[in-house]
Amino acid sequence: MVDKSALRDAATVILWREGAGGPEVLMGQRGSSAAFMPDKFVFPGGAIDAGDAAVTLAAQPGATCLRRLAINTDARLIPALLAGAVREVWEETGLILGRPGHWTPPDADWESFAATGHAPSAEGFSFVFRAITPPGRPRRFDARFFLVPATAVRGDPEDFTHACDELRHLQWIPLGEVRSFDLPFITEVVLAELAPLIGRGGVPESVPMVRNDDIVSGITRLR
């Protein structure tokens, strides 16, 4: 039996765009029956699946993103983190981060994405935050957060017709209004760190990491 409370690697994507009143981010609401963060508004993301490691990306992020991902992380995990981020965006929002191309998906989790005629791409990704879920929660993740401009999306960034039902009320939210929504604490921490960056799609000088394990709890910086 799989221990669902065991720490799992995960990827979260902060899609942003310039709206009429300033920068906006894409978020959705988790279901009331969800085991992890029920009813909260969150960015799309989730745990890395076994098949993600077998995916070849059509494009890589920049050298700074790759270099920072490698800090305190097994280099063999990096491709899976990037591919998993693309897959989670597709599953939860129906939006495509990819380039036109035909390829053979490694498993059923990737079949619907491949059927769109696109190969997954991490172009434009910026690694901006890392957080570990505290012990004692029903689900625990070691999550890497990626800031991605909406210009990386193929097609209409407001077309959520292919999204699964994991996130409800998908919407682009102005940054100035985000805190009026029911957010997880860690999402508020991430927004505080990223607010100065999102509007210009910048790369932080260092990547904050929130550690909530049995040894250390606090924010460190991955430099």
N, C-alpha and C positions, 0 to 999 in steps of 0.2 A: 504494500500500500504506500502511496506517495504521501510524504509528510508535507502538507500544504503550508505549515507554519515555518518550514525551513527557509533560510535566506536564499532568494533567487535573484539572478541578474535581470535587470529590466531596463527599458528605454522609454523616455518620455519626450514628446515633441511639442515645442512651443512655436506654433505657426503664427506669424504676425504679418500685418499689412498696414499700409497707411490709409486710414479712413478719412471721411469728410471732416471729422473733428479731431484727428490725430491718430496715433498708433492704435491698432486693435489686435486682440489675440483670439484664437479659436479655442472655445471650451465647450464642454457638454456636461450634463448631470448624470451621475451614476444612479442606478436603480435603488429603490428602497430596500430590496432584498439582497443587495450585494454584500458579500462577506467583508469587503475592504472598502472603507470610506463610503458607506451608503448615503445617498441623497446629495453628496457633495459635488460641486462643480470643479471639474478637473481638466487638465490638458490630456489629449489622447496619448495612450501609452500602455505598456504592460510587460509581462515577463517574456524573456527570450525563450523561444522554442528550439527544439533539437534541430529542426530543418533549417533554421536561420544560418547556421554555420556552413551549410552547403551552398548558399546563395552567392553568386558572383555579381557584384555591383557593376552597373554600367558606368558609373562615375564615382570617384572618391571625394571626400571633403578635402579642405586645404591641409597643408602640412602642420599648421599650428593645432588644428583640431585633432589630428592623428597623434601628434606628439603628446598632447595633454591626456588623451584617452589612455595612452600607454603607461601613465604614472600610476603605480600601485595596481596595475591590472595585467593579467596574462595577455600577451600580445595576440595569442590565438583566439581570444574572446572578442577582439575589436571588430572584425568583419561581421560577427553575429550580432553585436550590439547595433551596428549601423543598419543591417538588413532587418533586424527585428523592429527598429524604429519605423522603417518604411512600411512594414507589414501592419503594424499596429495602427498607423495613420489610415491605411487602406481599410482595415477591418472596421475601425470605430467611426470613421468619417466618410469613407467612400472616395477620398481624394487620392490622387496618384502622384507619388514622388518617383518619377522615372523618366526614361528616355524610350522613344519608339524602338521596338525590337522584339524578336521572337526567341524564346528560350524554353528549356524544359524545367519545370518546377521540381524541387526535391521531394515534396510531399503535398498532401491535400490542402494544407494550410496556405499554400502559395498558388494553387490552381486558378482561383478566381482573379488574382492579380495578373498572372501570366496571360489569362484570357483577354485582358484589355489590350494586348498588343504592346505592352511596355515592359522593359527590364528595369528593376529597381535601381534607384540612383540616390546617393548621399551628397550630391552636389549642393553646395550652399550651407551645409550643416556647420554649426559652431557649437562646440561642447562648452556649456556655461555653468553647469551645476551638477553635484552628485550628492545623494542622500540615502542613508540606510534607515529603514524602518526600525523603530525601537523593539526590543524583545517583548514577548508577551502578547503581541498582536496576532490575530488569526491568519494574517498573511504578512510576510516580511520580504522586502525587496532592497536590493542594492541598485538604485536607479540612477542612470545618467540622463541628464536633461540636455536636449539639443534645441538651439534657437535656429529656426529655418524661415526664410522669407516666403511669403505666399507666391512670389514669382516662380518658385521652384515647382509649384503645383501644375500638372498638365490638365488643361481644361478649366472649367468654371469652379473657382474656389468656394462657391456657395451651393454647389450641387452635391447634396448629401444623400441622394437617392439610393446609392449602393452601400450605405453604412449598415452595419449590424445594429442590433437593438441594445448594445451594451451602454451606449451613451444616449440620453434623451436631450431634447432642446439644444441641439448643436447650434452655435451662433458665434458670430464675430462680436466681441465685446470691447468697447473703448477702454483703454487702460484706466481712464479716470473714473470708470464705473465698476471696475472689476471687484473692488472690495465691498460692494453692496450685495454681492452674491455669497452664498454659503460655501466657503472655501476651506479645504484642509489647512492646518497650520503650516505645513511645509510649503504649500503653494503660496501662502502669504510671504513666507521667507524668501522664496525664489523670486517673486515679483518685486520685492524690495531691493534685491540684488540686481535685477535685470532692468528695472524701469529706466535707468539712464542709458541702457544699451539698445533696447528694442527699437526705439524710434530711428536709430541709424544703423541697426543691424551689426553693431560693433562686436569686437572680440574682447572679453575682459582681460585685464592684466594678469589675473590668476583665477583659477576655478575654485569656488567655495565648495567644501565638502562637509556635510553634516553627518557626524558619526554617532550612532545610537546603539553601540554594542555593549558588551559586558565590561569593557576596559575603559573606553573613552566616550564621552558624550559632549559634543560641542562642535564649533565650526573651525575647521582648519583650511588652509589654502594649498591647492595643488599648483605648484609653480614649475 
